[in-house]
């Protein structure tokens, strides 16, 4: 699992997820997304085009980012989920919690 966090302009952070966000990777991922939580007043884009799998631990990380953004007036956009991850989002109700873009 690799997570790259970059600033895009003044008010946007982009986190690119590569690989499997499963239970073994979730501890490291929680540390990697800490800058997103600290800057949750901004627009946060979670780029999932290269994310191949997400477990419940990974979903909790996404949820913690969303909660931080909601409390600080920020916005979270999930970009480019594949069909398998979309199904997980549908089954868990996460599809209704997030703004999803597939461009």
N, C-alpha and C positions, 0 to 999 in steps of 0.2 A: 504494500500500500504506500502510495506517495501522495502527499498533499502539498500543493504549491499555493501560497497566498501572495497576491500582488495587488498593489494599488492601481486602479484605473481611473485616472482623474482625481479630483479633490474629494469627492464624496462617494466613491465606489470601491469596494474591495471584491476581488475575484479569487475564489478558492477552487483550484482544479484538483479533482479526485481521480487518481489513476490506480486501477487494480481492484482488489476486494476489500471492502470495508466490513470486515467480519469481527468477531469477538477478539481474536488475538491482536488485531490491528487497532482496536478501538482505544486502547490506552494511549498509544502514540498519537492517534488521530485527535483525541481530546486535547492534547497539548498543542498540536499543530493548529487547531482552530481557535485557540485562545485569543489571538489578535482580532478575530471576527467578533467574538463575544465582547471584548473590551471596546470595540469601535462599532457596536451594534446600532448606533444612531444613523449610520450610513446605509446606503444600498449595498446589500451583500448578494453576490451572484455565486451560487454553488454550481460550478461547471462539472457536470456528470457524464460528459460524452465518453470518457474513458473509464468510467466506473463500471465494473463487470458484475458486482454483487454487493448487496447491502443486507446486513443482519439486523436483528433488533437492537443490538448495541450501536450500530451505525445510525439507525433511525433515532435513537435517543440523542445522539450527537447533533443531528439535524434539528431535532426538537429543541434542544438547549439553545441553539443559535436563533431559532424562531422566537423563543420566549424572551431572550435578551433583546432582540430587535423590537418586539412588541412593547417591552417595558421602556425602551429608549426612543421610540418613535421611528425606528428604522424599517427597512423593507428587505425581505429575503426572496430571491428569485432562484428557482432551480432550473438549470439550463441543460437540455440534451439528454434526458434519461432514455434508456433503451426500453424495449417492450417488456422485458423480464422485470426490470426495476419498477416500471409503471404498474405492473400487476401487483407487486408487493405494496406499492403506494395505494392502490385501489383496495386491496384486501385489508389494509391496516387503517384506512380512512385518512391517510396522509395526503392523498391527492386533493382533498378539500381544504387542507390546512396551509398549503403552499401555493404560491404563484408559479406555474410551470410553463416554461417555454421550450419548444423542441427545435428551434432554429439552429 
